[in-house]
């Protein structure tokens, strides 16, 4: 049985009460390189996004879930994007907001739950991730859960000063 509840965290749908959390994450410039964000988001736009988050993944072609500790503290977000039902694949992204919550096993648990959900509920054949070459923590996380590096996109991202490479990782459900 697939559950979105782990030993230390659980994944849940976004709620209107998540407005401040999502607003802070989306407007934190230190995360923009991860998501190719170019400009801040208004509270109004994020409120609209949360109101439309009720669309299911088959309609929206994406799914964003909150990562919460069992004491109901929201610590991050995890996404399924580029959902392609015909080819049974999707991309996955994860963000733990505060540095103090990183390297605690929360990301590993959340990613494991989401991969399990993708394979056993959505019946995907594969999931993939795009990770900067210098993001060693994320590379270790994804590789530890069965993702394999299948390619390197050279000079893929520009941060305003320099280009950086990005790996593409893939996990195929056998």
Secondary structure by P-SEA (a helix, b strand, c coil): cccccccccccccccccaaaaaaaaaacccccccccccccccaaaaaaaaaacccccccccbbbbbbbcccccccccccccccccccccbbbbbbbccccccccaaaaaaaaaaaaaacccccccbbbbbbcccaaaaaaaaaaaccccccccccccccccccbbbbbbbbbcc
